[in-house]
Amino acid sequence: MVIDKRSSTGNEWYVIQVPAGKEVALCETIRRAVGPDVLRECFTPRFATERKVRGAWEQAESLLLPGYIIAVTREPVALYERLREVREFTKLLRMGGSFCPLAEDDRAWMAMFTNEGDRVIPMSMGVMEGDRVVVFRGPLKGREACIVSVNRRKSLAFIELDMCGRRVTTRIGLGIVRKSQCQGEAKTT
């Protein structure tokens, strides 16, 4: 097994594949099994959005990466070895023979909009200009190129992230408003 030399420079965000629907429970199990000497943080990132319930919009949260957990550590080999103690399926993702952290730009983007202990990415707001989305507020501002498609009815944008050499499509909250609704806001942001 090859040790990833980048891990010795600081805490990296490694991706653990787990059964979908068990992410939250397995975060706690992994924290206990791995311990604070190896694991700085373990979380399943979420995103804020809105859902229409009985005709009214309500705030909601959903998993950003269903079936995946992020573990923050300097020691991916120790993390891998201690994950063997977890009885549920857990797989620390690798590329080739080495463990690979989440891509730096995706990690930095997620870290910019969340805090340790509260990994919920806020909802973005934008407008449609023809077939193009222009985001004027939120984490997708300036990252419109990563938007693959938009579901306006569900306030969702489908985006692509790099995870260990693979392009993964996921969803994130994006409200699309009429241009007249955002004129004042677009000028202030």
Secondary structure, DSSP 8 states (H G I E B T S, - for coil): ----GGGGGS-EEEEEE--TT-HHHHHHHHHHHH-TTTEEEEE--EEEEEEEETTEEEEEEEESSTTEEEEEES-HHHHHHHHTT-SS--EE-EETTEE-B--HHHHHHHHHH-BTTB-EE--EEEEEETTEEEEEESTTTT-GGGEEEEEGGGTEEEEEEEETTEEEEEEEEEEE--HHHHHHHHHH-
